[in-house]
Amino acid sequence: MLMDRSWQFSSSLLVPALFIAGCLTNVPDPALGSTYACVDDSDCPGTQTCLQQVCEAVELPVVKIVNPEDEKPYTYTDGAAPHAEVLNLAATNLVLRELSESSEAVAGEGHLVVFVDEIEVALIDSGDLSGGVQVPIEIPDVPGVHRIRVQARLNDGTDYDNETARARNLVWVDDKRIHVALRSPWPGESFSLESQPVQATVAVLGDVSIGPPSTGLEHVHVHYGDSFPACLDDPLCVVGYVGIVPSNDDEFGPVFLPKSAAGMVTLTALIKNSDHTTYLDDMEEPVWSEIQILRTND
């Protein structure tokens, strides 16, 4: 029986106080007539919202992928052409402005950028988003996970940084084998250089049940900066994982990113048996996949 399941572990992240000099203030008093610095919407006065660390008197974009639905499977055929798909998306609080018309950053205006496996495949800067927009895309006929992302962007090239300004869906190319993927972090996502806990979410395709180790089901180990599949032949590497997803809240912590130099780092999701030995599929192969994240001091 074919099953799709998604699991996650969340942790609270500590956000340092923000200090910005000049004309910005972090005192939310509309009577001051100032521009307010912010970390999130709660720092802004009234109904203002936080965009790029500045409070704006607009509602920020909300983007949604309507089709393909999350975790949709496509049948793998060896040697076949990519799977043609129509991406149907909707957005509110965003007025599309053609790049040829304006390259200014105007809150509430901009365009949408579509990515498949983090490769830009379409740009939408005209039309009416209220009724939805359809864009033809292609899903590579490669077994395993593929990622679709739609990002709202200001016309100066800056991404809207509110959570709802991007939509992310996973889809699968199904070759009837078991697959695992990190849903979050997302490939290319940025994290500071300091050690920190992060939210980790995984999705699986195939006849395997994922649950916390205490349930006796398979689970996922997350590795940081390890080389696979070579890691599987090194006992020290095998036990060097940085988190378990899903976890037993009282027994295992979240996924921890260690202190790091700047640069791209690999995160690997590896399915494990309930006793923490490596899970093998019907072909006696381990099941793993990897992404890269960015460590930066920006």
N, C-alpha and C positions, 0 to 999 in steps of 0.2 A: 504494500500500500504506500502510495506516494504522499509525503507530508511536508509542508512548509511551516516552519516555526521560527519566531524571532524572540530573542531574549535580550535583556539589558541589565546592567548594573549602573546605578547613578550614585554620584557623590557630590557633596556640596563643595564648591570651589570658593576659596577666599579671594576676594577682589581687593587689591590695594586701593587706598584713597588716592584720588586724582587731584593734582595741584597744577593749575594752568595759570600762567601769569598774563598780564596785559588787561584787556578789556573784559575778559571772562570772569565770572564769579560763580562760586558753588553755593551761594546763599539764595535759595529760591524765593525771592521777594519781588513780585511783579512791579511794585512801586519804585524799585531802583531803576527801572528802564534799561537794564543791562542784558547782555547775552550770557546765558548760563552754561557753565561747564557741567558735564554729566558723565556718569558711568552707565546708568540705565534710566528708564522712564521715571523712576521714583525720585530722582534728583531734580526733575524739572517742575516748574510751577504750573498749576492749573492742568490744562489738557495737553500741554506741550509734550513732545516725544524726543527721545535721545537719538541723534544721528551723528555718527563720527565725532562723538564726545562733545557735541553742542546741542542744546535744546532748540527744537524747531516747532513752529506753530502749525504743523501739518500732521495729518495721519500718515503713517509710513506704509509702504507697499505690503500687500499680502499676496503671495504667489502660490498657486496650487496646480499640480499635475493631475488632470482628470483621466487621461489615457496616455500610455498603458498603465493599468493599475499596478500597485506595488507588488513585487514578487511574481509578476506574470511570467509563465514559462513559455519558451519557444522550443520547438522540437529540433534537435541537432541532426543534421544530415552531412556526413563527411563530404567535403568538397563543395558544399552548397554556397550560393551567394548570400550576402548579408540579408537579414530579415527586414523587409520593408515595413515600416510602422508609421502611423500618423500620430504625432504628439499633439494632444489636445490639452491646452493649458488655459488657465483663467487667472486674472489678477485684479485687485482693487487698489484704490488709493495711488494709482500711477497713471499719469498722462504720458503717452508715448510721444517723444519728440525726436524727429529725424536728426541724425548726426550731421547731415549736410546743412541743417538749419541752425543748429546750436551745439556748441561744445562746452557750454557752461554747466556748472553744478547748481541746479535749481531743485530744491527739495520738493518732492511730489511729482517731478518730471523725470524722464530718462528713457531707458530702453531695456529689453530683456535679452539675455544671452543664454543659448542652449548648449549644453555639453553632453557628450556621450563618452563615457570612460575618460572624463576630464579633457577631452579634445573638443574644442569649439566647433560646432556644426551648423549653427544658425544664429542670426542676430535679428531681432524684431524691434524696429523703431517707428513703425507706423501702424495704424489700424485702431480699432475700438476693442479694448480688452473686456468690456462689460459683457459681451456676448461670447467670449472665448475666442481663442486663436488656434488654428491648426497648422502644424509644421511637419513636413515629411522628414523622417529620420531613418537611419539604418542601424540595426543591432548586429554586430559581427557574429558570424556563425561559429563561435568559439565556445566550447563547453565551460560552464561555470557562470559566475556572476558578471553582470554588466550594470553600470551606474549611469543614471540620467539625472542631470542637475539643470535647473533653470534659475538664473540669478538676475534680480533687478539691479540696474546699474545707472548711476548718474552719468550725464553725457560728457563729463570730464574724464570718464574712465574709472571712477571710484565706485566700488560696490556699496550699495545700501547694506549697512552692517546689522540691521535688526534681524532677528531670527526668522521672522515671517517673510522676509524679502527673498528667500530662496526656497525652492522646493526640490526634494531629493527622493527618487524612487530607485529601488533595485529591481532588476529583471534577471531572469535566468535563461541560459541556453541549456536545455535538459538532454543529456546523453544517457540518462537512466543510471548514472552513478551518483554517489553522495558528494555534495559540495558544501563548503562553509565560507562565509564572508563576514568581514567586519562591516557593520552598518555605520557605526560611529566608533572612533573618529572617521571622518571622511578623507579620502586621499587628498593630500596637499594641505590639509588643515594645519593652522599655525598654532604653536604653543611656545611659551617663554622658555628661557634656558634653565630656570630653576626646577628643582624636583617638585612634582605635583601629582595629585590624584586626578584622574579624568574619567568621564563617562565612557563606558565601552558597551557596545551593543553588537550582537551577532545574529545572523540569519543562516539557516541551513536548508538545503534542498535534498530530499531523498528519504529513504526508509531508516531514519534514525531519530531517536527521541532525546532531546537535550533538556537537562534540568540541573539544579544545584547538586553537588556531589552527595549531599545527605539523602537525596531521593534514590540513589542507586542507578541513576541514569548517566548517560554520557554528558560531558561538559566540554568547555573550550579553555585551553591555556593560551594566554597572549604573551608573545615574546617580543622583546625590544632589541633591535639592532643585531639579531642573530641571523645567520645565513642558513637557509633551508634549501634542500633537505640535509645538508651536511650536519646540521645541529643534531639530527636524530641519531647520529653515530657517536655523539660525544655525551657521555652521561652527565657531565657538569653543565653542559648547555641545556640538556633536556630538563633539568631541575631549575634552570635559571629564568623561569617565566616570571612576569611582573604582575600577573593578575589572572583570575579565574572568572569566567562568565558562563552561565549565571553563578552567583556565589551564595554561600551560606553567610548570612549577614553577620553572625557572631563568630564565625570561624575564619573567614577569608576577607581580606580587604579589597578595595577597588583596584583598578589598574593604575599602577604608579609609573609615571615617567621619571627617570632619574635626572639629576643635574647633567647638563649636556653642553657641548660646544654647538655653535650655529651650524645648520646644514640639514639635509634631508636624512631621515632615519626610517628604517623598515620596521613595521609592526606586522607580526604574523599571528594568525589565528589557527590553532591546531586542535582537532577533536581528540579528546582523551576518554578512556573508559572511566567508570566510577572509581576504580582503584588507582587512577592517575597513570596507568600504562597507556601507551599510544594506541588509539583506535585504528583498526585496519578494516578497509572495505571488503567487498566480495572478491576483489582481485588481490587481496592481501597488501594493499597500498595504504599508506597514511593519508589523511585528508587534511589539507591545509591550504591557505591562501594568504597573500600578503599585500600590504599597501605601503605607501611612503607618506610620512608627515613631515612638516617643517618645524625645526627648532630655531627660533629667532630672538634677537634682543630688541626688536622694534616694539 
